[in-house]
Every structure is written in structure tokens, then in C-alpha cells.
Amino acid sequence: DQQVKQNSPSLSVQEGRISILNCDYTNSMFDYFLWYKKYPAEGPTFLISISSIKDKNEDGRFTVFLNKSAKHLSLHIVPSQPGDSAVYFCAASDQAGTALIFGKGTTLSVSS
Amino acid sequence: DVKVTQSSRYLVKRTGEKVFLECVQDMDHENMFWYRQDPGLGLRLIYFSYDVKMKEKGDIPEGYSVSREKKERFSLILESASTNQTSMYLCASQFRGNQPQHFGDGTRLSIL
């Protein structure tokens, strides 16, 4: 049973607009959440994280929102750029914060 | 910057062979991980290690073993390679719990 779900396999956005990537989780013990970006033939690159004591974390163009009651998090990219085109993975871990459970990924395409 | 180096980018082996995948990190991180990435399945954890000579099974350990004799090096071993182990293998390291994991560029392994 999938504990971390990214229900949209793909998303297309125009350059300059907002990209919103969504992620749902089922395990209430998850305590730490991360987003990674992956280009083809490269390893995932860490983007941004959030712990369960917060509901928002920002880093430049990237903002992650956490809604614990809904077991939902989202990644907002504003403004979107063509270089943001990649696969985005949501991941979660429990309080130990070691092993990560990944979603299956969402492919973002940003057109100019 | 954290550097996680995987010994091979591409590898082709035959069924039944014993295969070694090597990973080295240069940041004195405590924790190291092996994942495999398959289309439509995201990243799945095979094994991880939180200290030298210590290991923990992940979600899909069958057919694999690991070795961590030195803190900076974590090896994944396919005891008798099979075609269903054809995949992209990703190594990651982590300073400690509740910190981001940092990934290598992956090894694309084909078992013929």
C-alpha cells in the first residue's frame, strides 16, 4: 500500500506562471517531508523540506505547504522557469528521520 | 557541497554473476542508503546503514546484501544477478536523522 502518493503523473505550465505539485500521505507517524528534483541520468537533488511542527517553508522560488489534518503537502514554484522541467519526488520519514518513503513522482514541463 | 560518488554510471552483467556496486561519500555522514528507481514505481529503499558494520533492511532487500567496512563507503551486492534486477541504482548519504539525503548520479545496471 502506497504511503506517499503523487496522484498527478505529469503537469504542464507556462513560463512565469505558478507550478503546484501535490502529495498525499497516509501514515500519521510521518514527521519530516522533503521534495527532490530529478533530471534524466542524474541523481535526485534536494530542494526543500518541512518538519511537522511547521505548515510552511520558503526558499527562494520554492515554497512547501503542509496540512497535517489533511495529510497533504504541496510544492509551489513561482515563477516557473524552463529549467524547472524535471521529475519531482515527494518523500517522507518518521521521527527517526532516516529511511525515506518516496512518491512515484510528477513530471513537470515548463514551456517558454 | 556533499559529494556522493558511485563507481560506475553504466554496467552490464550476466544472470548469475555476483555484482558489486560501490558508493563513497566525502562528508563524514553517519547514514548511507541504497535505492532502486524503476519507471512508475519511484524510488524504493533496498538497505541502509547508520554506522560502520551496521545495516538495516529496507522495503525490497531480497536478492541483495550490503557491506559497510568504512564510514565513507557503502557497497551493494547482488549475490546472483537476475534480469528483474535491471534498474537504476541510487546511493545516498545523510549527516544524521531529519536531515536531507544527498544522492549520487546513479548506476544504470543491465542484467542480460
Interface residues (C-beta under 8 A of the other chain):
Chain A: D31 Y32 L34 Y36 A41 E42 G43 P44 T45 F46 S49 S51 F89 A91 S93 A96 G97 T98 A99 L100 I101 F102 G103 K104 G105
Chain B: V4 R9 N31 F33 Y35 G40 L41 G42 L43 R44 L45 F48 Y50 E56 G58 L90 A92 Q94 R96 G97 N98 Q99 P100 Q101 H102 F103 G104 D105 G106 R108
